[in-house]
Amino acid sequence: MRKIQKIIIILYCSLVAFSCIYVPWGYKVPYKTYEFVGYAFIWKPPVLPGHSSVYANTVEFLKMLFELIALTALFGGLFALT
């Protein structure tokens, strides 16, 4: 394995780890609409805009999955080209 391939693997693993701790958040009201709130660390959900004490209550796992698929496709392509 060449040095550039090792760098690609390390960068990929770092970005996957970061994607798993800095996640997309949403706020779901029971039987009502769903609102995307933004990104924040997993241990500190973001506050809803316009509210001082209402926090996001849902991690958007589907958006996380698409991010991980995109990262894997991008870095898999880079790895294959080197």
Backbone as a chain_set.jsonl record, in Angstrom:
{"seq": "MRKIQKIIIILYCSLVAFSCIYVPWGYKVPYKTYEFVGYAFIWKPPVLPGHSSVYANTVEFLKMLFELIALTALFGGLFALT", "coords": {"N": [[0.844, -1.168, 0.0], [0.566, 2.158, -0.894], [1.862, 5.377, 0.186], [0.076, 7.519, -0.29], [-2.367, 6.197, -0.419], [-2.63, 5.344, 2.211], [-2.902, 7.818, 3.449], [-5.351, 8.62, 2.356], [-7.064, 6.687, 3.47], [-6.791, 7.259, 6.225], [-7.768, 9.899, 6.29], [-10.391, 9.431, 5.396], [-11.407, 7.77, 7.476], [-11.214, 9.575, 9.603], [-13.052, 11.58, 8.801], [-15.433, 10.087, 8.739], [-15.68, 9.419, 11.441], [-15.979, 12.014, 12.497], [-18.385, 12.698, 11.247], [-20.083, 11.064, 12.624], [-20.167, 12.106, 15.161], [-20.838, 14.765, 14.916], [-23.757, 15.588, 14.129], [-26.801, 15.705, 12.052], [-29.707, 17.418, 13.192], [-33.181, 17.328, 14.086], [-36.539, 18.522, 14.707], [-39.392, 17.121, 15.885], [-42.772, 17.404, 16.105], [-45.321, 15.765, 17.798], [-47.652, 14.145, 15.741], [-47.657, 16.195, 13.918], [-45.851, 18.552, 11.929], [-42.434, 18.259, 10.688], [-39.266, 19.586, 11.398], [-36.172, 20.654, 10.211], [-33.356, 21.328, 12.133], [-30.574, 21.768, 12.307], [-26.982, 21.227, 12.375], [-25.139, 19.702, 15.011], [-23.109, 18.765, 17.844], [-23.321, 15.399, 19.069], [-23.723, 15.125, 21.799], [-24.791, 17.53, 22.564], [-27.589, 18.803, 21.743], [-28.978, 21.142, 19.355], [-30.57, 24.338, 20.051], [-33.874, 25.227, 19.245], [-34.538, 27.66, 16.733], [-35.612, 30.817, 17.786], [-36.621, 29.947, 20.181], [-35.865, 29.611, 23.6], [-35.501, 27.489, 25.297], [-36.172, 25.106, 24.096], [-35.135, 22.178, 22.72], [-33.673, 20.395, 19.922], [-35.037, 17.219, 19.048], [-34.59, 14.883, 17.64], [-32.319, 12.846, 15.928], [-31.296, 12.974, 12.625], [-31.19, 10.237, 11.019], [-31.346, 9.213, 8.43], [-30.305, 11.235, 6.811], [-27.728, 11.212, 7.856], [-26.946, 8.663, 7.005], [-26.913, 9.007, 4.201], [-24.831, 10.868, 4.042], [-22.671, 9.29, 4.918], [-22.652, 7.346, 2.91], [-22.026, 8.953, 0.704], [-19.467, 9.888, 1.451], [-18.105, 7.431, 1.493], [-18.318, 6.637, -1.195], [-16.937, 8.722, -2.47], [-14.309, 8.612, -1.314], [-13.743, 5.967, -1.812], [-13.594, 5.979, -4.591], [-11.406, 7.729, -4.924], [-9.436, 6.177, -3.686], [-9.393, 3.977, -5.392], [-8.439, 5.133, -7.709], [-5.811, 5.699, -7.151]], "CA": [[0.0, 0.0, 0.0], [1.377, 3.364, -1.016], [1.655, 6.396, 1.21], [-1.127, 8.291, -0.609], [-3.512, 5.368, -0.049], [-2.731, 5.404, 3.666], [-3.436, 9.144, 3.771], [-6.777, 8.597, 1.988], [-7.776, 5.876, 4.469], [-6.807, 8.006, 7.487], [-8.684, 11.019, 6.109], [-11.735, 8.863, 5.34], [-11.802, 7.35, 8.829], [-11.401, 10.781, 10.399], [-14.307, 12.225, 8.411], [-16.546, 9.237, 9.186], [-15.806, 9.618, 12.89], [-16.535, 13.353, 12.705], [-19.79, 12.655, 10.835], [-20.868, 10.334, 13.619], [-20.32, 12.877, 16.4], [-21.426, 16.061, 14.553], [-24.873, 14.998, 13.385], [-27.942, 16.57, 11.746], [-30.783, 17.339, 14.17], [-34.5, 17.801, 13.695], [-37.531, 18.646, 15.775], [-40.65, 16.527, 15.452], [-43.92, 17.615, 16.976], [-46.205, 14.611, 17.603], [-48.799, 14.269, 14.834], [-47.568, 17.445, 13.156], [-44.768, 18.656, 10.962], [-41.052, 17.981, 11.062], [-38.435, 20.74, 11.071], [-34.731, 20.475, 10.308], [-32.823, 22.358, 13.016], [-29.19, 22.043, 11.946], [-25.962, 20.282, 12.824], [-24.539, 19.943, 16.323], [-22.503, 17.565, 18.417], [-24.299, 14.412, 19.531], [-23.989, 15.287, 23.226], [-25.384, 18.843, 22.826], [-28.533, 19.143, 20.672], [-29.163, 22.582, 19.182], [-31.816, 24.97, 20.478], [-34.681, 25.666, 18.11], [-34.503, 29.108, 16.518], [-36.757, 31.528, 18.34], [-36.977, 29.39, 21.483], [-34.676, 29.615, 24.444], [-35.34, 26.263, 26.078], [-36.656, 23.946, 23.342], [-34.021, 21.565, 21.999], [-33.982, 19.406, 18.896], [-35.307, 15.958, 19.725], [-34.399, 13.743, 16.758], [-31.163, 12.805, 15.032], [-31.736, 12.573, 11.291], [-30.341, 9.108, 10.648], [-31.332, 9.04, 6.978], [-29.336, 12.203, 6.299], [-26.419, 10.683, 8.243], [-26.653, 7.531, 6.13], [-26.523, 9.543, 2.896], [-23.497, 11.449, 4.191], [-21.693, 8.2, 4.979], [-22.587, 6.742, 1.572], [-21.296, 9.888, -0.156], [-18.054, 9.827, 1.839], [-17.556, 6.142, 1.065], [-18.191, 6.658, -2.65], [-15.874, 9.656, -2.829], [-12.988, 8.111, -0.925], [-13.527, 4.709, -2.534], [-13.127, 6.367, -5.92], [-10.039, 8.234, -4.796], [-8.557, 5.04, -3.377], [-9.265, 3.133, -6.6], [-7.653, 5.831, -8.73], [-4.386, 5.826, -6.803]], "C": [[0.899, 1.243, 0.0], [0.995, 4.397, 0.037], [0.377, 7.193, 0.961], [-2.399, 7.51, -0.247], [-3.715, 5.361, 1.466], [-3.321, 6.745, 4.113], [-4.93, 9.197, 3.468], [-7.578, 7.819, 3.025], [-7.865, 6.623, 5.803], [-7.776, 9.179, 7.405], [-10.138, 10.543, 6.079], [-12.222, 8.47, 6.731], [-12.033, 8.55, 9.738], [-12.717, 11.467, 10.078], [-15.531, 11.403, 8.8], [-16.756, 9.403, 10.682], [-16.418, 10.983, 13.191], [-18.016, 13.395, 12.324], [-20.671, 11.947, 11.852], [-20.996, 11.089, 14.945], [-20.89, 14.274, 16.149], [-22.562, 15.753, 13.587], [-25.959, 16.024, 13.055], [-29.081, 16.337, 12.739], [-32.08, 17.865, 13.578], [-35.404, 17.879, 14.905], [-38.845, 18.128, 15.236], [-41.699, 16.76, 16.519], [-44.856, 16.429, 16.742], [-47.432, 14.951, 16.758], [-48.8, 15.569, 14.043], [-46.35, 17.405, 12.257], [-43.403, 18.33, 11.575], [-40.205, 19.151, 10.589], [-36.963, 20.395, 11.247], [-34.159, 21.639, 11.109], [-31.396, 22.74, 12.642], [-28.264, 20.964, 12.456], [-25.442, 20.695, 14.192], [-23.916, 18.642, 16.809], [-23.577, 16.685, 19.052], [-24.655, 14.614, 21.005], [-24.618, 16.646, 23.563], [-26.315, 19.226, 21.676], [-28.727, 20.656, 20.565], [-30.517, 23.058, 19.708], [-32.566, 25.404, 19.231], [-34.608, 27.176, 17.956], [-35.774, 29.77, 17.053], [-37.231, 31.007, 19.68], [-35.717, 29.342, 22.339], [-34.457, 28.306, 25.188], [-35.862, 25.017, 25.369], [-35.517, 23.429, 22.474], [-34.534, 20.64, 20.9], [-34.145, 18.048, 19.572], [-35.067, 14.723, 18.863], [-33.108, 13.894, 15.957], [-31.663, 12.297, 13.691], [-30.809, 11.481, 10.757], [-30.277, 8.9, 9.143], [-30.336, 10.005, 6.332], [-27.916, 11.765, 6.652], [-25.995, 9.542, 7.32], [-26.211, 8.018, 4.752], [-25.147, 10.206, 2.943], [-22.429, 10.368, 4.186], [-21.548, 7.501, 3.63], [-21.789, 7.639, 0.633], [-19.804, 9.887, 0.17], [-17.397, 8.546, 1.344], [-17.36, 6.112, -0.444], [-17.035, 7.554, -3.083], [-14.498, 9.087, -2.519], [-12.698, 6.745, -1.543], [-13.019, 4.965, -3.953], [-11.705, 6.881, -5.897], [-9.046, 7.112, -4.543], [-8.33, 4.182, -4.615], [-8.406, 3.806, -7.672], [-6.171, 5.932, -8.403], [-3.661, 4.514, -6.904]], "O": [[1.846, 1.356, 0.778], [-0.048, 4.301, 0.684], [-0.337, 7.513, 1.911], [-3.39, 8.101, 0.182], [-4.85, 5.371, 1.942], [-4.134, 6.8, 5.036], [-5.697, 9.762, 4.248], [-8.661, 8.252, 3.418], [-8.918, 6.615, 6.442], [-8.525, 9.429, 8.349], [-11.014, 11.178, 6.666], [-13.341, 8.811, 7.114], [-12.952, 8.538, 10.557], [-13.428, 11.893, 10.989], [-16.564, 11.97, 9.157], [-17.893, 9.516, 11.139], [-17.288, 11.092, 14.056], [-18.812, 14.049, 12.997], [-21.872, 12.207, 11.928], [-21.846, 10.747, 15.768], [-21.38, 14.908, 17.084], [-22.355, 15.668, 12.377], [-26.039, 17.078, 13.686], [-29.384, 15.195, 13.086], [-32.083, 18.724, 12.696], [-35.082, 17.374, 15.981], [-39.357, 18.637, 14.239], [-41.539, 16.369, 17.675], [-45.159, 16.115, 15.591], [-48.148, 15.914, 17.03], [-49.846, 15.993, 13.551], [-45.881, 16.333, 11.876], [-43.252, 18.156, 12.784], [-40.41, 19.655, 9.485], [-36.553, 19.904, 12.299], [-34.438, 22.8, 10.809], [-31.049, 23.921, 12.66], [-28.71, 19.911, 12.914], [-25.32, 21.882, 14.493], [-24.162, 17.569, 16.259], [-24.608, 17.175, 19.512], [-25.773, 14.304, 21.415], [-24.946, 16.896, 24.723], [-25.89, 19.897, 20.735], [-28.65, 21.368, 21.567], [-31.475, 22.29, 19.796], [-31.965, 25.892, 18.274], [-34.615, 27.898, 18.953], [-36.882, 29.306, 16.785], [-38.157, 31.571, 20.265], [-34.629, 29.061, 21.838], [-33.352, 28.038, 25.659], [-35.98, 23.966, 25.998], [-35.001, 24.139, 21.611], [-35.67, 20.168, 20.941], [-33.467, 17.759, 20.558], [-35.322, 13.608, 19.32], [-32.846, 14.949, 15.381], [-32.378, 11.297, 13.63], [-29.787, 11.761, 10.13], [-29.253, 8.451, 8.628], [-29.61, 9.629, 5.412], [-27.0, 11.924, 5.845], [-24.839, 9.461, 6.906], [-25.242, 7.503, 4.194], [-24.383, 10.114, 1.982], [-21.399, 10.509, 3.527], [-20.445, 7.108, 3.25], [-20.97, 7.152, -0.147], [-18.971, 9.886, -0.736], [-16.274, 8.567, 0.839], [-16.341, 5.614, -0.924], [-16.249, 7.188, -3.956], [-13.619, 9.084, -3.38], [-11.538, 6.402, -1.773], [-12.136, 4.265, -4.448], [-10.891, 6.518, -6.746], [-7.953, 7.094, -5.109], [-7.218, 3.715, -4.861], [-7.729, 3.13, -8.447], [-5.36, 6.22, -9.283], [-2.459, 4.451, -6.645]]}, "num_chains": 1, "name": "protein.A"}
